[in-house]
Amino acid sequence: MAEQAAGHLPPGFHFLPSDEELVNHFLYNKVTALFPFHHSIIPTLDLHLFDPWHLHCKALNGSGNYWYFFTQRTHNRETPNGYWKQVGVDEPVKEVGIRKTFVFKVGNGLEETKQDWVMDEFCLVDSFGSSSSSRKSSQKKEYSTLADGDKWVVCRVYETCCGIQPSSEEDGTELSCLDQVFLSFDDYDEVSFPN
């Protein structure tokens, strides 16, 4: 399915959305179905059926060895050979979502080995029953009425030894691909071109 999804992208295009883009453009549209949305771009998988090293055949392979997929929200993140353990604290994604970070451990709790696999799980804010007091009441009402908002999450999985971890600025925001291109133009100010 991932090969089919990747086949929909024209040659030269890479899939590397920011945290905000994953929540606002993909997860929100999947849950609400308000806008035309191509579900085949990011596939839907059952997290319990796949260890992270098997995702390359099933999930959407983004730039830099990231794998993306939708799955139903669950508290039990066990797989055939291990489980995903939450690390750190939940981080807000522009007041509309939450990012949870997990590491993969092989074993059953008695004998377990930490692996180099990391999963970022994104959900809509009210899917965990929380909301930000700084959001407008109309936005809060809109999110709280999402029928499937608490059922779906979008996940980004990567291996830390092989891929680059998601980059973030000091203030915690990520740069999109276009932002990185425009910022790279600053380097040309120091270059003198021959006349």
Disulfide bonds with the S-S distance in Angstrom:
none
